[in-house]
Amino acid sequence: MRSAVNRTTLPNGVRILSKTMPYAQSVSMGVWVNVGARDESASENGLSHMIEHMIFKGTGLRSASQIAKEFDAIGGHTNAFTSFEATCYHARVMDIHLEKMVDILTDIFLNSVFDPQEVEKERPVIFQEIGMVEDNPEEYIHLLAGRAYWGENPLGRSILGTRENIRTFSSDTLKGFFKRFYQPSRIVITVAGKIDHHRFVDLIGPGFDSIAPGKHLTDRSTPSGNPQIRLHHRTLEQAHICLAAPGIAISDPRRYALSLLNTICGGNMSSRLFQRIREERGLAYSVYSFTSSYEDTGMFGAYAGVHPDNADETVALIVSEIRKLKARPVASSELEDAKNFTKGNLLLASESVDNQMVRLAQNEINFGRHIPLREVVERIDAVSAREIMELAVNLLRDDQIALTCLGPITEDSPFKQVLSDRPPRAVNA
């Protein structure tokens, strides 16, 4: 399979990357900004996400309905998302509609008017989005766990913001944040599919090269994890449990070992947590482990939704499996299966223009270079069972594990004893 990655930096610092996938018939494009909820003050929390919404609400040339109609008319798919460290505006079309896609995305990014009437109409939409998260216990528990683990750091807030903040944001507030943070040095444009790099640069370069550099921005603050127990009482059928422990930064060389550790612990159906808690004990329908990595820190976690009577047993089983990972190296066959699973997912994703567009941006933002799949596969293959055990020992210490629970759980639950010999204070929230 032949492919090529090309990179161009505009005079003002905007970076443009493309990956040619000659067998594809479509093109996926993303305009990425290295700014997210982590860059907001407490009173600004929710601004990045609200800007993401408002970008599609009209420019000097197009109304919100015209933007939607023009994308629909070419059979295109467009959307956007906000994370803690990035905001992305993306679209996918057939290659024959590349010029139209570039025209629309350039217009909405550079010329959005943030009309005050549209801002007023969008507030209740975001309120509904916040409500959707709060109504979904499996999603909401992750927000509560992040809040407990990261504390007052922006990583502990909701990307969606608060209702109180959303009510105060005006058109001028949005414009001010946009102008301050959407600087050319933070903008990366990526495209993958049936694409010619030079033609793409000719199409998109003139518009984005017009963005003027701004003032220096404050560096992000690195938080420390809080190993505590937080119980949130709610009348539910299930108790939703989330354990959190230290992770690693996204560029940490140990990221390959952590990926395999996560797969072995609870990353697929043959993982230890899935087999022990669901298949052997029948305690949970949904149980898994996960990792969250940022530019300077990270979190390793585990989730399970169980009957309230089984909450303490489930926590004990999760902690037991974590301790086993620290006590002895995983078997060679289990490690090999995890490597094959990880490499298989990676290579299957490589056939998607959307995934390749995302990968281009993530590599550029986090590493400053394109990392070939061959290099990733080699690094995965090189991980040893001893490295995984050492990583588990260093990160998953009993005294660094935090627990958040949502559901009909009381302070009397014996979580303190289950987690470790330490005596953390349980707080009902």
C-alpha positions as CSV (number, residue, x, y, z in Angstrom):
1,M,0.0,0.0,0.0
2,R,1.5,3.3,-1.1
3,S,0.9,6.4,0.9
4,A,2.7,9.7,1.4
5,V,2.6,12.3,4.2
6,N,3.4,15.9,3.4
7,R,3.8,19.0,5.6
8,T,3.7,22.7,4.9
9,T,4.0,25.5,7.4
10,L,2.5,28.8,6.4
11,P,4.4,32.1,7.1
12,N,2.3,32.8,10.1
13,G,2.9,29.4,11.7
14,V,-0.3,27.4,10.6
15,R,0.7,23.8,9.9
16,I,-0.9,21.8,7.0
17,L,-0.4,18.1,6.8
18,S,-1.8,15.6,4.3
19,K,-1.7,11.9,3.8
20,T,-2.3,10.5,0.4
21,M,-4.4,7.4,0.3
22,P,-4.8,6.7,-3.4
23,Y,-7.2,3.8,-3.1
24,A,-9.8,6.0,-1.3
25,Q,-12.6,7.8,-3.0
26,S,-13.2,10.3,-0.2
27,V,-11.3,13.1,1.7
28,S,-11.4,13.8,5.4
29,M,-10.3,17.2,6.6
30,G,-9.9,18.6,10.1
31,V,-9.1,22.1,11.4
32,W,-7.5,21.5,14.8
33,V,-6.8,24.1,17.5
34,N,-4.5,23.2,20.4
35,V,-6.9,24.7,22.9
36,G,-9.6,23.2,25.0
37,A,-11.3,23.1,28.4
38,R,-8.0,22.9,30.1
39,D,-7.1,26.4,29.0
40,E,-10.1,28.0,30.6
41,S,-10.3,29.8,33.9
42,A,-13.1,28.7,36.2
43,S,-15.3,31.6,35.0
44,E,-14.5,30.7,31.4
45,N,-15.3,27.0,31.8
46,G,-17.4,25.9,28.8
47,L,-16.2,28.6,26.4
48,S,-14.3,26.3,24.1
49,H,-17.3,24.0,23.8
50,M,-19.7,26.9,23.2
51,I,-17.4,28.3,20.5
52,E,-17.4,24.9,18.8
53,H,-21.2,25.1,18.6
54,M,-21.3,28.7,17.4
55,I,-18.8,28.2,14.6
56,F,-21.7,26.5,12.6
57,K,-24.2,29.3,13.4
58,G,-23.5,31.7,10.6
59,T,-20.8,33.8,8.8
60,G,-21.0,37.0,6.8
61,L,-21.6,34.9,3.7
62,R,-23.7,32.0,5.0
63,S,-26.5,31.5,7.6
64,A,-26.6,28.4,9.8
65,S,-29.2,26.8,7.6
66,Q,-27.1,27.5,4.4
67,I,-24.1,25.9,6.0
68,A,-26.1,22.8,6.7
69,K,-27.8,22.7,3.3
70,E,-24.5,23.2,1.4
71,F,-22.9,20.3,3.2
72,D,-26.0,18.1,2.7
73,A,-26.1,19.0,-1.0
74,I,-22.7,17.4,-1.6
75,G,-23.4,14.3,0.6
76,G,-20.9,15.5,3.1
77,H,-20.6,14.8,6.8
78,T,-19.4,17.5,9.1
79,N,-19.1,17.9,12.9
80,A,-16.9,19.2,15.6
81,F,-15.7,18.2,19.1
82,T,-14.0,19.7,22.1
83,S,-11.6,17.9,24.4
84,F,-9.5,19.2,27.3
85,E,-6.6,20.1,25.1
86,A,-8.0,20.5,21.5
87,T,-10.9,21.6,19.5
88,C,-11.5,20.1,16.0
89,Y,-13.8,21.1,13.2
90,H,-14.0,18.3,10.6
91,A,-15.7,17.1,7.5
92,R,-15.6,14.2,5.0
93,V,-16.7,14.4,1.4
94,M,-16.1,12.6,-1.9
95,D,-12.9,13.8,-3.4
96,I,-14.7,15.6,-6.2
97,H,-16.2,18.0,-3.6
98,L,-12.9,18.8,-2.0
99,E,-13.0,22.5,-3.1
100,K,-16.5,23.0,-1.7
101,M,-15.5,21.4,1.6
102,V,-12.5,23.7,2.0
103,D,-14.5,26.7,1.1
104,I,-17.2,26.0,3.8
105,L,-14.8,25.0,6.6
106,T,-12.5,28.0,5.8
107,D,-15.5,30.4,5.9
108,I,-17.0,29.1,9.2
109,F,-13.6,29.1,10.9
110,L,-12.4,32.5,9.8
111,N,-15.7,34.4,9.4
112,S,-18.1,33.3,12.0
113,V,-20.1,36.3,13.4
114,F,-21.2,34.8,16.8
115,D,-24.5,36.5,16.3
116,P,-26.0,37.5,19.7
117,Q,-29.4,36.1,18.7
118,E,-27.8,32.7,17.8
119,V,-26.0,32.7,21.1
120,E,-29.3,33.1,22.9
121,K,-30.8,30.2,20.9
122,E,-27.8,28.0,21.6
123,R,-27.8,28.3,25.4
124,P,-30.7,25.9,25.9
125,V,-29.2,23.4,23.4
126,I,-26.1,23.2,25.6
127,F,-28.2,23.0,28.7
128,Q,-29.8,19.9,27.1
129,E,-26.4,18.5,26.3
130,I,-25.3,18.9,30.0
131,G,-28.6,17.3,31.1
132,M,-27.9,14.3,28.8
133,V,-24.7,13.6,30.5
134,E,-26.2,14.0,34.0
135,D,-29.0,11.6,33.0
136,N,-26.6,8.9,31.8
137,P,-25.0,7.4,35.0
138,E,-22.3,5.5,33.1
139,E,-21.1,8.8,31.4
140,Y,-21.7,11.0,34.5
141,I,-19.6,8.8,36.8
142,H,-16.5,9.6,34.6
143,L,-17.2,13.3,35.1
144,L,-17.5,12.9,38.8
145,A,-14.4,10.7,39.0
146,G,-12.4,13.3,37.1
147,R,-13.7,16.1,39.4
148,A,-12.7,14.1,42.5
149,Y,-9.3,13.0,41.1
150,W,-8.1,16.3,39.6
151,G,-9.7,18.6,42.1
152,E,-9.7,22.3,41.2
153,N,-7.5,21.9,38.2
154,P,-9.3,22.5,34.9
155,L,-9.0,18.7,34.2
156,G,-11.4,18.2,37.0
157,R,-14.2,20.3,35.3
158,S,-16.7,19.4,32.6
159,I,-15.8,20.2,29.1
160,L,-19.4,21.4,28.6
161,G,-19.1,24.0,31.3
162,T,-21.7,24.9,33.9
163,R,-25.2,26.2,33.4
164,E,-24.2,29.3,35.5
165,N,-21.3,30.1,33.1
166,I,-23.3,29.4,30.0
167,R,-25.9,31.9,31.1
168,T,-23.2,34.6,31.3
169,F,-21.4,34.1,28.0
170,S,-22.1,36.8,25.4
171,S,-21.2,37.2,21.8
172,D,-18.3,39.5,22.9
173,T,-17.1,36.9,25.4
174,L,-16.9,34.2,22.7
175,K,-15.2,36.6,20.3
176,G,-12.6,37.6,22.9
177,F,-11.7,34.0,23.8
178,F,-11.6,33.0,20.1
179,K,-9.2,35.9,19.3
180,R,-7.0,35.2,22.3
181,F,-6.6,31.4,21.8
182,Y,-7.1,30.7,18.1
183,Q,-3.6,31.7,17.2
184,P,-1.8,30.4,14.1
185,S,0.8,28.6,16.1
186,R,-1.9,26.5,17.7
187,I,-3.7,25.7,14.4
188,V,-3.0,22.4,12.6
189,I,-5.0,21.5,9.4
190,T,-4.9,17.8,8.4
191,V,-6.4,16.0,5.4
192,A,-6.3,12.4,4.4
193,G,-7.7,10.5,1.4
194,K,-7.5,11.0,-2.3
195,I,-5.7,14.2,-2.1
196,D,-2.9,16.2,-3.8
197,H,-0.9,18.1,-1.1
198,H,0.1,21.1,-3.2
199,R,-3.4,21.6,-4.6
200,F,-4.8,21.4,-1.0
201,V,-2.3,24.0,0.2
202,D,-3.2,26.3,-2.7
203,L,-6.9,26.0,-1.7
204,I,-6.6,26.5,2.0
205,G,-3.4,28.5,2.5
206,P,-4.5,32.0,1.4
207,G,-7.4,32.1,3.9
208,F,-5.5,30.7,6.9
209,D,-2.4,32.7,6.3
210,S,-4.4,35.8,7.0
211,I,-4.6,35.0,10.8
212,A,-2.4,37.3,12.8
213,P,-0.3,36.0,15.6
214,G,-1.4,36.9,19.2
215,K,0.2,37.4,22.6
216,H,1.9,34.6,24.5
217,L,-0.5,32.4,26.4
218,T,-0.1,31.1,30.0
219,D,1.2,27.5,30.3
220,R,-1.1,24.8,31.5
221,S,-0.9,23.8,35.2
222,T,0.0,20.2,36.0
223,P,-2.3,18.7,38.7
224,S,-1.7,16.1,41.3
225,G,-4.1,13.2,41.7
226,N,-6.3,13.0,44.9
227,P,-6.5,9.5,46.3
228,Q,-9.9,9.8,48.0
229,I,-13.3,8.1,48.2
230,R,-16.3,10.1,46.9
231,L,-19.8,8.7,47.3
232,H,-22.6,10.4,45.3
233,H,-26.0,9.1,46.4
234,R,-28.7,8.8,43.7
235,T,-31.7,6.5,43.5
236,L,-30.6,4.1,40.6
237,E,-30.9,0.4,39.8
238,Q,-27.1,0.2,39.7
239,A,-24.1,1.4,41.6
240,H,-21.6,2.9,39.1
241,I,-18.0,2.5,40.2
242,C,-15.0,4.3,38.9
243,L,-11.5,3.7,40.2
244,A,-8.7,6.2,39.2
245,A,-4.9,6.0,39.6
246,P,-2.0,7.9,38.1
247,G,-1.3,7.5,34.4
248,I,1.3,9.0,32.1
249,A,1.7,11.9,29.7
250,I,0.7,11.2,26.1
251,S,4.3,11.4,24.9
252,D,5.7,9.3,27.6
253,P,7.9,6.5,26.1
254,R,6.1,4.0,28.4
255,R,2.8,4.7,26.5
256,Y,3.1,1.4,24.6
257,A,3.5,-0.6,27.8
258,L,0.5,1.2,29.3
259,S,-1.6,0.5,26.2
260,L,-0.9,-3.2,26.6
261,L,-1.4,-3.0,30.4
262,N,-4.8,-1.5,29.8
263,T,-5.8,-4.2,27.2
264,I,-4.8,-7.0,29.6
265,C,-6.5,-5.4,32.6
266,G,-9.9,-4.5,31.0
267,G,-9.5,-3.4,27.4
268,N,-11.4,-6.2,25.6
269,M,-13.6,-9.2,26.2
270,S,-10.7,-11.5,27.0
271,S,-9.3,-9.1,29.6
272,R,-9.0,-10.0,33.2
273,L,-11.7,-7.6,34.5
274,F,-14.2,-8.7,31.9
275,Q,-13.6,-12.4,32.4
276,R,-13.5,-12.2,36.2
277,I,-16.3,-9.8,36.9
278,R,-18.7,-10.5,34.1
279,E,-18.0,-14.0,32.8
280,E,-17.1,-15.8,36.0
281,R,-19.1,-13.9,38.6
282,G,-21.9,-12.4,36.5
283,L,-21.7,-9.2,38.5
284,A,-21.7,-6.6,35.7
285,Y,-22.9,-6.1,32.1
286,S,-20.4,-3.3,31.5
287,V,-16.9,-3.4,33.0
288,Y,-13.6,-2.1,31.6
289,S,-10.4,-0.3,32.2
290,F,-9.3,2.9,30.4
291,T,-6.5,5.5,30.1
292,S,-6.6,9.3,29.7
293,S,-3.4,10.9,28.7
294,Y,-2.6,14.6,28.4
295,E,0.5,16.6,27.5
296,D,2.0,16.4,31.0
297,T,0.0,13.9,33.1
298,G,-2.6,11.1,32.8
299,M,-5.0,8.8,34.6
300,F,-5.5,5.0,34.6
301,G,-9.0,3.9,35.6
302,A,-11.5,1.1,35.8
303,Y,-15.3,1.2,35.6
304,A,-18.1,-1.2,36.5
305,G,-21.9,-0.9,36.8
306,V,-23.3,-3.4,39.3
307,H,-26.2,-4.1,41.7
308,P,-25.6,-2.0,44.8
309,D,-25.4,-5.1,47.0
310,N,-22.3,-6.2,44.9
311,A,-20.5,-2.9,44.9
312,D,-17.9,-3.7,47.5
313,E,-17.2,-7.2,46.1
314,T,-16.7,-5.7,42.7
315,V,-14.3,-3.1,44.0
316,A,-12.4,-5.9,45.8
317,L,-12.2,-7.9,42.5
318,I,-10.9,-4.9,40.6
319,V,-8.3,-4.1,43.2
320,S,-7.3,-7.8,43.3
321,E,-6.7,-7.9,39.6
322,I,-4.6,-4.7,39.8
323,R,-2.5,-6.2,42.5
324,K,-1.9,-9.4,40.4
325,L,-0.5,-7.2,37.6
326,K,2.0,-5.8,40.2
327,A,2.9,-9.1,41.7
328,R,4.1,-11.1,38.7
329,P,4.7,-10.7,35.0
330,V,1.9,-11.6,32.6
331,A,2.2,-14.8,30.8
332,S,3.9,-14.7,27.4
333,S,0.7,-16.0,25.7
334,E,-1.4,-13.3,27.3
335,L,1.0,-10.6,26.3
336,E,1.2,-11.9,22.8
337,D,-2.6,-11.8,22.5
338,A,-2.7,-8.2,23.8
339,K,-0.1,-7.2,21.3
340,N,-2.0,-8.8,18.4
341,F,-5.2,-7.2,19.5
342,T,-3.6,-3.7,19.8
343,K,-1.8,-4.0,16.4
344,G,-4.9,-5.4,14.7
345,N,-7.0,-2.4,15.9
346,L,-4.3,0.0,14.8
347,L,-3.9,-1.5,11.3
348,L,-7.7,-1.8,10.8
349,A,-8.1,1.9,11.7
350,S,-5.4,2.8,9.2
351,E,-7.8,2.0,6.4
352,S,-10.1,4.9,7.4
353,V,-9.5,8.4,6.0
354,D,-11.1,9.8,9.2
355,N,-8.8,7.9,11.5
356,Q,-5.8,8.9,9.4
357,M,-6.8,12.5,9.5
358,V,-7.0,12.4,13.3
359,R,-3.7,10.5,13.6
360,L,-1.9,13.2,11.5
361,A,-3.1,15.9,13.9
362,Q,-2.4,14.0,17.1
363,N,1.1,13.2,16.0
364,E,1.8,16.8,15.0
365,I,0.4,18.3,18.1
366,N,1.8,15.8,20.6
367,F,5.1,14.8,19.0
368,G,5.8,17.4,16.3
369,R,6.4,14.7,13.7
370,H,4.7,12.0,11.8
371,I,5.1,8.6,13.4
372,P,4.9,5.8,10.9
373,L,2.7,2.8,11.7
374,R,5.7,0.6,11.3
375,E,7.5,2.4,14.1
376,V,4.4,2.0,16.4
377,V,4.2,-1.7,15.6
378,E,7.9,-2.2,16.4
379,R,7.5,-0.4,19.7
380,I,4.5,-2.5,20.7
381,D,6.4,-5.7,19.8
382,A,9.3,-4.6,21.9
383,V,7.4,-4.3,25.2
384,S,8.2,-7.0,27.7
385,A,6.2,-8.5,30.5
386,R,8.7,-7.1,33.0
387,E,8.1,-3.6,31.7
388,I,4.3,-4.0,32.1
389,M,4.7,-5.2,35.7
390,E,7.2,-2.4,36.6
391,L,4.8,0.2,35.1
392,A,1.9,-1.3,37.2
393,V,4.0,-1.2,40.3
394,N,5.0,2.4,39.7
395,L,1.5,3.7,38.8
396,L,-1.1,1.5,40.5
397,R,-0.1,1.9,44.1
398,D,-2.8,1.2,46.7
399,D,-2.3,4.6,48.4
400,Q,-2.8,6.4,45.1
401,I,-6.1,4.8,44.0
402,A,-9.2,7.0,44.2
403,L,-12.8,5.7,44.2
404,T,-15.9,7.4,43.0
405,C,-19.3,5.8,43.2
406,L,-22.7,6.9,42.0
407,G,-25.9,5.2,43.1
408,P,-27.8,4.0,46.2
409,I,-24.6,3.7,48.2
410,T,-24.2,4.8,51.9
411,E,-21.2,5.8,53.9
412,D,-21.3,2.5,55.7
413,S,-20.0,0.6,52.6
414,P,-16.7,-1.0,53.4
415,F,-14.8,0.6,50.6
416,K,-12.0,1.8,52.8
417,Q,-11.1,-1.7,53.9
418,V,-11.4,-3.0,50.4
419,L,-9.1,-0.5,48.8
420,S,-6.2,-0.7,51.2
421,D,-5.1,-0.5,54.8
422,R,-4.9,3.3,54.6
423,P,-7.9,5.1,56.3
424,P,-9.2,7.6,53.7
425,R,-12.2,9.6,54.7
426,A,-15.4,8.8,52.8
427,V,-17.3,11.9,51.8
428,N,-21.0,11.8,50.8
429,A,-21.6,14.3,48.0
